[in-house]
């Protein structure tokens, strides 16, 4: 290893502790091999997300959001090859395949990314990190000596990405523990709803309320679970139409609860953990119907909807609510309908049971 290699190794370990450094480090790795940028991908049943050098950031965004990531065969072939090092295009494709492949011709070469060298690094949480260095197609395939050079760095890349992955887990665990300190059951979800980290209060609700299933966290209450499934499908896009506060009716063994799904955004979201949401559980006090201000915050209700919800929880009639507010019966019915929609419930009796802490019997 040369002095330049020693500098790269130092930078690789720096990025392991400061993941925001990866785009710059990928650029530094690209320079001595005659490349034109690099990408780190999280791989989970295909490409999940990635970070790239500055010049490739928009190109890789197009790659992940369009059809290209689904049609690219490189990851499947690399997994099948199961080589514990870097590979180039010739290790995965014939020259004829490279010349005729849809993604090569219509995406990579159109963006000046004709040839690649890459590796897959397994993570303890079951995902993998794929590192890919690109080379302009006019410069020809990535030479074998470049692959050998990258292989010399791979042990350091593996340790660095594993460190970043572990730090990401500790960060997620700390988020859950912060909720524990406030007396709130909470968990960190990843991907489309897999349980990543949970505090003791949340774990105490398993398996009676929550089940950690293979594909995602599930709720024992079928109605609540259906709403959670819809909300999780909006991650990470974050559709505003999906119910993000989900009511769970009481049972003889359990007080009513409200589940809040809070999307993870911006700098808190990185490829090493793939944390996509916090799931926070708010128990509903059996002793009293929550105040209108509390209901407004719990379910993102308007002030008028919150007052109607509290009235319904106290078993007031539509007529009395309309008279008190000085509005028409139709207005109150419309507000009740909005409350049911936002709480994910279908009947007024369910709302009464939720807010008054009464158990629903099937």
C-alpha positions, 0 to 999 in steps of 0.5 A: 500500500502506498501513502495515497492508500494510507490516506484513503484507509484513514478516510474510510474509517472516518466515514465509518464514524461520520456517514455524511463523509461517504460521498466525499470518500467515494469520490477520493476512491474513484480518482486513483482508479480513473473512475468518474464517481461511486455509489454506496447502495443498501441492498434488500431484495434489490437496491433499497437506497443509496448515497453517491458522489456529488456528480452522480447524486441526481443520476442515482436518484433517477436510477432508484426511482425509475424502472432501472433499479428493478431491471439491473441484473448486476446485483442478482448475478453478484449474489449468485457469484458469491465472490468475497471481493470486488468484481468487474463487468466481465465477471458478471456479464459477457461482452455481448450482454454488456453491449445489448443489455437494456440498462447498460444501453439506455441508462448507464451509457447515456449517463457516461457510466459504461463500466463498473467495479463493485462488491457486496458487504453483508450486514449483521441485520440481514441486509447488505451494502453494495459499493460500486465504482463507475468508469466512463464507457469510452475509457473501457472496462475496469482493468483487473489491476484496479479490481486488485487495488480495490480488493486491498481496501475491501477489508477496511471498507467492510469494517467501516461499513459494519461500524456505521451499521452498528452505530446506526443500530445504537442510534435507533436504540437510543431513540427508543430509550428516549421514549422509555425515559418519558414512560412511552412505549416506542419502537423504531421500524425500518424498511416497510415496517420491520422491527429494528429496535424497541424499548422495554415498555414496547416489548412488554406489549409483545406478543399480546398487542404486537407481533414481530413477523417476518415481513413487518410488525403486526398488531393483534387488533385486526382493524388497527393492523389493516390501518398500520399496513396502509400507513407503512406502505406510504413509507418512505414517501409519506402520503398525507392521506394515510391514517398515521394515528391508529386507535386500538380498542380496549379488551378485558385485558388491555386499556385502549391505546393510540398508535402514532407512526412518525416518519423518519426524515432527513439526516436521521435517515441513512443507508446503514440502518434504513430506519423509516419510522418511529411507532409510539404508543399512547395509552388512553386513561380509563378514568376520564375522556381525554380533553379536546386539546389532547384529542386534537393532538392525538389524531390531528383533528380540527378544534371543532372535530376534537370537541365533537369527538370528546362529546361522543366519548361522553355519550352525548347525542348528535342533537345535543352537540349541534345545539351546544355548538349552534350548528346544524345536525348535518355539520355535526354528522360531517364532523363525526364522519371526519373524526371516524376517518382520522381515528381509523374507526367505522362506528360511533360506538367504537369511538366511545369505547376508545375514549371512555376506555370500555372494552369491545367484545367481538 
